[in-house]
């Protein structure tokens, strides 16, 4: 018999959905809501048709759908029932809601997040990029861009990046030496997959960039940490590992502005690292992650610009220049076989790059938008850097040391006394402020500094964050 269930449904003949399916879905809804429970009896087709004022055959069709799908079962001489093998949906929903409440209470919300050097997306040339997109789709030959392209990226876009690297960064490459990627992390991953085999060793800066380390380990490589000081990585550590007999396949470096300390690798160490690379045959993987924003006379030229360097992979990005959400990176190498392998891997995982995006950014390069934006952004970030330096001097005097960077979007701040940064982080979190702790970029607990990104924060946010940090040190 029917147990306290009143069937309520508004049937609409104007809907695209057939009446019998509207009835079936309404019954399913009542099962989900808990109004109908496993084992409950439904009224007979005759009673249901009278209740809904529809033809009995329509009701029979609805019931048949539910029987076939397993929502209902038919018992001979007894009638039709909600399947007793179904879960109690009402109970399940309650449990899910309770779990959601429990999970939500553990989610921490911050009104201020101090990142490691993100750009200010509010000044990104979005309007210009949108205009470039529209122009591309209005071109008469736009159909030519709708098919598959080259796995290394749009040829014209590669040519433009090659010209930039050769003219502005002193490199000597051509279009076949470069692959456009969806951000620098993809470039790092493909390089690792094509360069390393299991149990190869790769030297890494410590502290350093952990996402790159993960890419290397995923390819089967083992990490060997190299210490860093105010002049960049210590080549003495490199020599020590080379003489240990281990199979050193590569070294990963951020020589322009070391991540996270912002130190520039000295010329003496640059030349020594190149000499060692040539002598021992290991590849230098150079990550030049924020070359564009420089406040001094000119950026230091990449290691990859030295003609005597025999084995290198140079990785860069345009995401910080255009907008972080638009993933455009690239890698260049003087090893043609390696680039060919990377292209083959690209075909497997991504087929090709985003040719439309590449064409749009190319248009911004050609019409001077990118050049103007970099100039505007550099002035913008220089002002923010100077403002941050004033705040640090005022609120961290005698508590921490730091160097005012000549470029990039972050300061490296080292406490004058040993600090439990996890404890500091927890105290700041209680105030709604999030920082990146040293464990994010180190293999050990000896690092006593944090990276403070200022590019994406307002002056008000910078002041609040630095005042709060100063009180903790």
N, C-alpha and C positions, 0 to 999 in steps of 0.2 A: 504494500500500500504506500501511497505518497506520504512522506514524513515532513509535514510543515513546509513544503516548498511551493511558493507561488511564482509561477513563470511570468516574468514581465519582459516584454519586448515590443519595440516599436518597429513594425515592418514597413519598409519603404519600397514601393514598386518602381520608383524612379532611379534607384541605385543600380549601378552596373552589376552588382552581386545578385544572383538568383535568390528567390524567396527561401527555398529550402536550405541554401547555404547560410542565409541570415539566421534562420532558426537554429541550425547546427552550431554556428559560432556563438550564438547567445547561450546555448546550453554549456558549451565549453567554458565560456566566461564565468558562468555560475559555478562550475566545477572548480575553476581556478580560485574564485573568491571564497570558496568554502561553503557557499549556500547549498551546494550539492556535494555530499560526501561519498566516498567509496561505499558501495552496497546500497545506496539509496535507490528507491524504486521511482520510475517515471510513470506518469499517467499513460494510458493506452493511446494509440494513434487517433482513435475516434474522438476521445475526450479532448485531446490536445488540439485537434483540428477545429473543434467547436469553440474551444477557449480562444484560439488565435483567429478564428473566422477565415480559415483557408481550406482549400481542398484537402481531403484526407491523404490523397496520393502525394501531395507536397510534403506532408508531415512524415509519411513513410519514407520518402527519399532522404529527408534530413536524418531520420533515425538510422537508415542504412549507412549513410556516410559515417556516422559516429560509431556504428558497429564495426565497419571496415577499418576505421582508424584506431579502434581499440579503446575509445572513451566509454563505450557502453558494452554490455554483454546481454545476451538473450537467454532466459531460462524457460525451458519448455513448460507450458501450462501455468507459468508464474508471471511472466511479463518481462519488461526491459529494465535493467538496473545499471547504475554507474559501476564501472569495472572496479572490483575490489582489489585489483593489483596496483591501482594508482596510489601515489602518496597523498597524504593529507596536505593539500596545497596551502590551506590557511595556516596550518602549523609551520610549514616550511617557510612561508612568507614572514611569519612572526620571528622565526629564528634568524632569517636573513636580515630583517630589520634590526634585531637586537645586535647581531654581529656588526652591521653597518654602524650602529651607534657606538659600539665598542671601538671599532676601527677609527671612526671619525674623531673620537676623543684623543686618539694617539697622534693625529695629524697636527703638526705644528704650523701655525700661520705667522708669517713674519711681515711686519710693515716696512722693514728695511733689510735688504740683502746686499751685503758687500761681496761682490764677485771678484774674480781674479784678473779682470781687465777687459770686460765686454765693451763694445762701442755703444755710443748713444744712438739708439734706433730712431729717435725723434728727429735727427738731422739727416737721415738717410734720404737719398734722392728718389723717393718713391713716385712722386708725380711724374718726373722725367722718365722713369723706368716704365710706368704705365703708358705714357705717350709713345715710347719706343715700341712697346708691344702692339699698340693699335696700328702704328705705321707699318709694322711687319705684316700684320694680317690684312692690311689694305693693299699690299703690293700685288701687282698683277701675277707675279710668278710665285706666290705664296705656296701653291700646291707642291712646289719642288722641295719645300722644307718639311712636308708632312710625312715623308718616307723615312727609311732608315738612313743614318749617316755613318760617318767613320767612328770606329770604336775609340780612337784617340781624341775625338772632339771635332767640332767644326773647323775646317781648314783655315778659313779666314780669321776666326777667333784665335786659333793657335798662332797664326802669323803675327797677330797683334800682340799677343803675350810674349812671343819670341823677341819682337822688336823692343818691347819694354825691358825685358831682361838683358838684352844685349846692350841697349843704349843707356839704361839707367843703373844697371847693376853689374856692368862689365863682363857679362857672360858671353860665350861664343857658341851658340847653339842654333839649330834650324828646326823646322816644323816637325821633322820626324823624331826629334829628341824629346818631345814633350807630349804629355797626356793630360787632358782636362778631366777633372774629377768633381764629384759632388762633395766638396769640402776637403780640407787637408787630412782629416782622419781617414777618409777613403783612400787618399793617396798613400798614407802611412800603411794601411792594411794591405793594399795591393803590392806595395814595395816589399813588405815583410813576407808575403806569401810567395813572391817570385824570387826573393833573394836568399831566404834561409831554408835550411833543411834541419831535421831533428838533431838536437844537441850542438848546433852551432852556437857560438858565444857572441853576444853583442854588448859592447860597452855603453853604459848610459850615465848621464849626469845625475848625481844624487846630492841635493834634491833635484827633481826633474819632473817631466811630464808623464804622468802615469798612463793616460790613454794610449800613448805610443808604446809604452812598455807592454801593455796588454796585447797590442797588435803583434809585437815581436814574439811574446810567449805563445800566442795562439798559433803562430807559424812553427813552433817547436824550438825556438831559440832560448838560450839561457842568459840571464842578465848578470852583468858584472858592474858594480857601481864605481863611479869615478867621482872623487870629491871636487867641490867647487869652492873658490875663494873670490876675492874682489876682482881678480883678473880672469875669471872664467874657470873652465875645467883644468885640473892639475895634470899636465902631460906626464909628470913623474909616475902617476898612477897608471897611465896608459902603458908606459914603458914596462912597469912592473908586471902587468898582465901579459904583455907581448913576450916577455922573457920566461913566463911561467910554463910555456909549452901548450897552453890552451889554444884551440882553434878559433881565433878571433876573426869573425866574418865581417863585422861592421862596427861603427861607432855612431851613436845618435847624439847630435849636438844642436844647441840653439845659440850659436856664437854671437849673433848680432845683439840680442838682449836675452841673456840666459833666463830660461824659465825654471824657477819662479823668481830668482834673485835680481834680475835685470842687469847683471854684470856683463860687460862686453869682453869677449875673448881678446887678450892682448895680441899684438902683431907677432911678438916673439913666439907665443904659444901657437898661433895660427900656422906660422911657418914650420914649427916643429911637428905639429899634427899632420901637415901635408907631407913632410919628409917621412914620417913614420908610416903613413898610409901607403905611400909609394914603395917603401922598402919592404913592408910586410904584406902588402896586397889586400888590405881590408878596405871596405867601402865607407866613405863618410856620408852619412845621411844627415843632411843639413835642413833643419826646420826654421825657416825665416818667417815666423808667424805674424809679425807686425811691422814689417819694413817701412810701410808707407808713412807712418806718423813719426816724424823726427823733428826735433826742435833746435838742433845744433846746426853746424855748417852743412853737413851732409851725412847720410847714413854710411856706416862702414860697409865696404863691399863684401859680398859673400865669399866664403872659402871656395865655392864653385866657380868663382871668376878667375881664380889662379890657373893659368894655362898649364902649369906643370902638374896639377892634380890629375891623377890617372883614373880614379874610381870615385864617382860621387853620384848621389841622388839629391836633388834640390827640391824642396817642397815649400809651396807658398799658397796663399789664399786671397781671394777678393771679397770674401764674405764680410770682413770687417769694414771694407771700403764701401760696398754697396748696401748690404743689410745682412745681419747674421742669419736671418731665416732663409736667405737665398744662398744655397750651398754651391759655391764655385771655388774650387781649388785646382791645383795643378802640380805636376811633378815633372822634372826635367833630369836627364841623365846623359852622360857621355858614353854610356854602355848601351849600344844599339840593340844587342841581344836581350838585355834586361827590359828595355822599353817594349820590344816586340812581345816578350812574355807577358808583360803587364797588359798590353793590348788584347792578347788572347784571353787572359783572365777576365778582362773587362767585358768581353763578348759573352762570357758565361754568366756573370752576375748582374750585368746591367745593359748589355748589348751595345749601348752608346750613351753619350751624354745628352743633356737637355739642349738640343740645338736651337730651339726657340729662345730660351734664356740666353744662350751664348750670343745669338744674333742681336738680342735686345741690349745686352751689356756692351757688345761691340759698337753698336750705334752710339751709346753714351760715351764711349772712348773716342769715336771719330768726331763727334760734334763738340768735344771738349768738356762735356758734363762731368766726367770722372776727374779730370784734371782740376776743374774749378771746385768740385766737391772736396777733393783731398786738401786743397789749399784752405778752404773754409773750415774743414774739420780739424786740420792741424792747428789753426789759430784758436779754434774752440777748445781743443784739448790742452793746448799750451796754457790757456787761461785757467782751465780747471786744475791743471798740474800745479800752477803757481798758487792758486787758492788753497789747494790741499797742503802744499808745503807750509803755508802760513799757519794753517790749523794744526799741523803736526808740530811745528815749532812752539806753538802756544800751549798745546795740551799734552804733548809727549816729551817736553823738555826734561832732560835728566832721567827719563824712563826708558827711552829706546833710541836706537841709532838707525839712520837711513841715509840713502844717497838720493838726491833729486835727479830723476832719470832724464836723459837727453831725448827720450822718445818713448813710444809705447803708451800704455794706458794704465799702468800700475806702479805702485811703490812697493819696495821690499823693506819691511820693518822688523828689526831684531830687538827683542827686549834686553835691557841692560842686566837683568837678573833672570835666572832660570824660572820659567813659567810653566805651569800646568795648563796648556792651551785648551785641553778638553774641558777643564773646569771653567776657564774663562769663557769658552763657547757656551756652556750651559747657563752661566750667569747672564750672558748677553741675550741668549734665547728667551730667558724669562722676561726680558724687556722687549721682546719682539724683534731682536736684531740677530741676523745670521752672518757668521764669518766662515771662511774656509780655513780649517785647522791644518797644521804642518803635516799630519799623517796623510793628507791628500796628495802630497808630492814628495814623500820621502820613504826610504826603505827602513829607517830606524827612528829612534826617538831623540836623536841628537840635535835635530833642527829646532832652533828656538826663535823662528821668525814666521811671519805671515805675509801673504801677498794681498795688498789692498788696492783693488781696482777702483779708479775714480771716473772712468769715462762715461758710465751709464747713470751715475748718480747726480742729483741736483746739489746745489750748494747747501741747501738746508739739510739734505740727507747726509752729505759729507760731514757737516758740522756735528750733527747728532751722533753719527757713528764714531767719529774720532773722539769726541768728548766722552762717550761711554767707554770706549777702548782705553782712554787715558786713565779713567777711574779704576780700571781693572789691573793696570800694570804697576 
